[in-house]
Amino acid sequence: LRDVNMLCLYEGGSTVNCNAGFIYVQNAAPDGPVAWAFRHAAEIPLLWADDEFKHIQSLGVMDEHRPALCLTFDQSYLHDALLSAAVGRPLHMWALMTCQPDTWGAKLDSG
């Protein structure tokens, strides 16, 4: 395990779905992918919440009248950050997965 920089408890689903409650990091470079993932997982929710989620709402992926704020919790942001680090570009799939307005489902169902 000496070459492993980050170890976390697997929580099912995706191969990068890491349980945010159990993470161990060792010998991670300050400018490496592990540090980037943690920084990304902290910066994105702060940026999105800074304008009270108006930016996400303007993209049409989050209904402003919806009672829940999508999957905007630590597990989702960490999952997206690890997935982003694995593929080499920022993805926000998990956090935005449940944000779509109800009309998206109707569009998908109608083909």
C-alpha positions as CSV (number, residue, x, y, z in Angstrom):
1,L,0.0,0.0,0.0
2,R,3.0,2.3,0.0
3,D,2.2,3.5,-3.5
4,V,-1.4,4.3,-2.7
5,N,-2.1,8.0,-2.1
6,M,-5.8,7.8,-1.2
7,L,-7.8,4.9,0.2
8,C,-11.5,5.1,1.0
9,L,-14.3,2.8,1.8
10,Y,-16.2,1.6,-1.3
11,E,-19.9,2.5,-1.1
12,G,-21.3,0.8,-4.2
13,G,-22.3,2.1,-7.5
14,S,-19.5,3.6,-9.5
15,T,-15.8,2.5,-9.2
16,V,-14.9,5.9,-7.9
17,N,-17.8,6.1,-5.4
18,C,-15.9,6.8,-2.2
19,N,-17.6,7.0,1.2
20,A,-16.8,10.5,2.4
21,G,-16.9,9.3,6.0
22,F,-13.8,7.0,5.6
23,I,-10.8,8.3,3.7
24,Y,-7.1,7.8,4.3
25,V,-4.5,9.9,2.5
26,Q,-0.8,9.4,2.5
27,N,2.2,10.9,0.6
28,A,-0.1,12.9,-1.7
29,A,1.6,15.6,-3.7
30,P,0.2,19.1,-2.9
31,D,-0.3,19.6,-6.7
32,G,-1.4,16.1,-7.5
33,P,-4.8,14.6,-8.3
34,V,-5.7,13.8,-4.6
35,A,-5.1,17.4,-3.5
36,W,-7.0,18.6,-6.6
37,A,-10.0,16.4,-5.9
38,F,-10.3,17.6,-2.3
39,R,-9.9,21.3,-3.4
40,H,-12.5,20.7,-6.2
41,A,-14.9,19.1,-3.8
42,A,-14.7,22.1,-1.5
43,E,-14.6,24.9,-4.2
44,I,-17.5,23.8,-6.4
45,P,-20.2,23.9,-3.7
46,L,-18.9,27.2,-2.4
47,L,-19.0,28.7,-5.9
48,W,-22.5,27.4,-6.6
49,A,-23.9,28.5,-3.3
50,D,-22.2,31.9,-3.5
51,D,-25.0,33.2,-5.8
52,E,-27.7,31.1,-4.1
53,F,-27.6,28.6,-6.9
54,K,-28.8,31.2,-9.5
55,H,-26.1,30.1,-12.0
56,I,-27.2,26.5,-11.9
57,Q,-30.8,27.6,-12.2
58,S,-29.9,29.7,-15.2
59,L,-28.5,26.6,-17.0
60,G,-32.0,25.0,-16.7
61,V,-30.7,22.1,-14.7
62,M,-32.1,23.2,-11.3
63,D,-35.7,24.4,-10.9
64,E,-35.8,27.3,-8.5
65,H,-39.1,26.1,-7.1
66,R,-37.8,22.6,-6.3
67,P,-37.7,22.0,-2.5
68,A,-34.4,20.1,-2.7
69,L,-31.1,21.4,-3.9
70,C,-30.3,18.4,-6.1
71,L,-27.6,16.2,-4.6
72,T,-25.7,19.1,-3.2
73,F,-24.0,17.3,-0.3
74,D,-20.4,16.3,0.5
75,Q,-20.7,12.7,-0.9
76,S,-21.9,14.0,-4.3
77,Y,-19.2,16.6,-4.6
78,L,-16.5,14.2,-3.6
79,H,-17.8,11.6,-6.1
80,D,-17.7,14.2,-8.9
81,A,-14.2,15.4,-7.9
82,L,-12.8,11.8,-7.9
83,L,-14.5,11.0,-11.2
84,S,-13.1,14.3,-12.6
85,A,-9.6,13.5,-11.4
86,A,-9.9,10.0,-13.0
87,V,-11.0,11.2,-16.4
88,G,-8.8,14.4,-16.4
89,R,-11.6,17.0,-16.7
90,P,-14.2,18.5,-14.4
91,L,-17.5,16.6,-14.4
92,H,-20.6,17.4,-12.2
93,M,-22.6,14.4,-13.1
94,W,-23.5,13.2,-9.6
95,A,-24.3,16.5,-8.0
96,L,-26.5,17.6,-11.0
97,M,-28.1,14.2,-11.7
98,T,-31.3,14.9,-9.8
99,C,-31.5,18.6,-10.6
100,Q,-33.3,18.4,-13.9
101,P,-36.7,20.0,-14.1
102,D,-39.7,17.7,-14.2
103,T,-40.1,18.5,-17.9
104,W,-36.8,16.6,-18.7
105,G,-38.4,13.3,-17.7
106,A,-41.4,14.0,-20.0
107,K,-38.9,14.8,-22.9
108,L,-37.0,11.6,-22.3
109,D,-40.2,9.5,-22.0
110,S,-41.6,10.9,-25.3
111,G,-38.4,10.0,-27.2
